[in-house]
Amino acid sequence: MVAAARQNGYSGAVNETLHKALLPEGLRDLLPPDAGIEADVVSRLMAALASHGYERVKPPLAEFEDNLLSGAGKAMANDTFRVMDPVSRRMIGLRADMTPQVARIAATRLKNAARPLRLCYAGQVLRINGSQLRPERQVGQVGAELIGPSEVGADAEVILLAAEALTGLGVRGLSVDLTLPTLVPAICQAAKLDPVQGDAVRRALDHKDAAALRKAAGPAATLLGELLKAAGAVEKSLSKLAALDLPKAAAAERARLSDVIARLKQAAADLVITVDPVENRGFEYHTGVSFTVFAKAVRGELGRGGRYRTGNGGGEDATGFTLYTDTILQALPEPAPPRRIYVPSNVDGTAAQRLRAEGWITVAGLAPVRNPRDEAKRLNCGHLLDGGKIIALN
């Protein structure tokens, strides 16, 4: 068709049409019905969080760079778009993640609010680069932050809340992968590894490269190698972790993980739990039990979260999670078709009002048509209001 258009002298018009539809890599339009489904998903997730006492906040799309990229925000520095604010003449950043913004709100605007402070949020973020598993650069986020408490119960609460919110949407085959980002640093510190060795150990573990780990880890090689083998189903992993002779700080992290898992099992016996004690990618600013949420047969993560500290690491204890709406949409069962009914232009408006009150989506005719049935089908309506009666269309 494009070739034919060019032959007929319409290449300019075709190129213009393509140009108007073209978007930067990693950005896309969300069309019907997906845009409506996403809006409903966000609404239902936020309702689930609110039912547990989490109150909504709405951070701005952009902030001064210094504020946005401080504390937990440092981890997003390489993913943050920066522009010059023409008003203040200062650099501002477009948020690449909303968690640091909520942490800032808690530490400033809500610093005198009672703790524990439960906050939730929903919005879009923009990133410079996508990833192999998540090529999108604009991502919808829904999340919750529990700020103030250091108790193990807070870790369990946010994991269970994320699972409950997703299950409530109809997501099936849910699993949670737990990790301890501070475990490996504690072992490296006890083994007196220098920063260069520590970085090499981290790279080897991130790539699950046992040979590189043996070369880099020095006196900690055997212990870290056993940690690498401990990843897997929760019972197997806990058994292998319990058999390890860990330094004091690392042993405390292991004990906390075991406590969290016990609480999860008691509250949600059907929740599938796995453990990867050395996973660190994406958890660089986390300071305790962290987690990633997956669903069976869905590529990519539905969300992630964990324990961290607000401010520049010297603020309050906090834990929370972020869910990604684009992946969640892939995990949902096929929605029931909406009940759309065509209402011809000559029908009194009160009839359409009654239908909407009963849950129908009414599509009003704006002018008389020769065949209302065909017009209803053309407008994707499964029903027609004819003579006061609802007619189902084949």
Rosetta blueprint (number, residue, H / E / L):
1 M L
2 V H
3 A H
4 A H
5 A H
6 R H
7 Q H
8 N L
9 G L
10 Y L
11 S H
12 G H
13 A H
14 V H
15 N H
16 E H
17 T H
18 L H
19 H H
20 K H
21 A H
22 L L
23 L L
24 P L
25 E L
26 G L
27 L L
28 R L
29 D L
30 L L
31 L L
32 P L
33 P L
34 D H
35 A H
36 G H
37 I H
38 E H
39 A H
40 D H
41 V H
42 V H
43 S H
44 R H
45 L H
46 M H
47 A H
48 A H
49 L H
50 A H
51 S L
52 H L
53 G L
54 Y L
55 E E
56 R E
57 V L
58 K L
59 P L
60 P L
61 L L
62 A E
63 E E
64 F E
65 E H
66 D H
67 N H
68 L H
69 L L
70 S L
71 G H
72 A H
73 G H
74 K H
75 A H
76 M H
77 A H
78 N H
79 D H
80 T L
81 F E
82 R E
83 V E
84 M E
85 D L
86 P L
87 V L
88 S L
89 R L
90 R L
91 M E
92 I E
93 G E
94 L E
95 R L
96 A L
97 D L
98 M L
99 T H
100 P H
101 Q H
102 V H
103 A H
104 R H
105 I H
106 A H
107 A H
108 T L
109 R L
110 L L
111 K L
112 N L
113 A L
114 A L
115 R L
116 P L
117 L E
118 R E
119 L E
120 C E
121 Y E
122 A E
123 G E
124 Q E
125 V E
126 L E
127 R L
128 I L
129 N L
130 G L
131 S L
132 Q L
133 L L
134 R L
135 P L
136 E L
137 R L
138 Q E
139 V E
140 G E
141 Q E
142 V E
143 G E
144 A E
145 E E
146 L E
147 I E
148 G L
149 P L
150 S L
151 E L
152 V H
153 G H
154 A H
155 D H
156 A H
157 E H
158 V H
159 I H
160 L H
161 L H
162 A H
163 A H
164 E H
165 A H
166 L H
167 T H
168 G H
169 L H
170 G L
171 V L
172 R L
173 G L
174 L E
175 S E
176 V E
177 D E
178 L E
179 T E
180 L L
181 P L
182 T L
183 L H
184 V H
185 P H
186 A H
187 I H
188 C H
189 Q H
190 A H
191 A L
192 K L
193 L L
194 D L
195 P H
196 V H
197 Q H
198 G H
199 D H
200 A H
201 V H
202 R H
203 R H
204 A H
205 L H
206 D H
207 H L
208 K L
209 D L
210 A H
211 A H
212 A H
213 L H
214 R H
215 K H
216 A H
217 A L
218 G H
219 P H
220 A H
221 A H
222 T H
223 L H
224 L H
225 G H
226 E H
227 L H
228 L H
229 K H
230 A L
231 A L
232 G E
233 A E
234 V H
235 E H
236 K H
237 S H
238 L H
239 S H
240 K H
241 L H
242 A H
243 A L
244 L L
245 D L
246 L L
247 P L
248 K H
249 A H
250 A H
251 A H
252 A H
253 E H
254 R H
255 A H
256 R H
257 L H
258 S H
259 D H
260 V H
261 I H
262 A H
263 R H
264 L H
265 K H
266 Q H
267 A H
268 A L
269 A L
270 D L
271 L L
272 V E
273 I E
274 T E
275 V E
276 D L
277 P L
278 V L
279 E L
280 N L
281 R L
282 G L
283 F L
284 E L
285 Y L
286 H L
287 T L
288 G L
289 V L
290 S E
291 F E
292 T E
293 V E
294 F E
295 A E
296 K L
297 A L
298 V L
299 R L
300 G L
301 E L
302 L L
303 G E
304 R E
305 G E
306 G E
307 R E
308 Y E
309 R E
310 T L
311 G L
312 N L
313 G L
314 G L
315 G L
316 E L
317 D E
318 A E
319 T E
320 G E
321 F E
322 T E
323 L E
324 Y E
325 T H
326 D H
327 T H
328 I H
329 L H
330 Q H
331 A H
332 L L
333 P L
334 E L
335 P L
336 A L
337 P L
338 P L
339 R L
340 R E
341 I E
342 Y E
343 V E
344 P L
345 S L
346 N L
347 V L
348 D L
349 G H
350 T H
351 A H
352 A H
353 Q H
354 R H
355 L H
356 R H
357 A H
358 E L
359 G L
360 W L
361 I E
362 T E
363 V E
364 A E
365 G L
366 L L
367 A L
368 P L
369 V L
370 R L
371 N L
372 P H
373 R H
374 D H
375 E H
376 A H
377 K H
378 R H
379 L L
380 N L
381 C L
382 G L
383 H E
384 L E
385 L E
386 D E
387 G L
388 G L
389 K E
390 I E
391 I E
392 A E
393 L L
394 N L
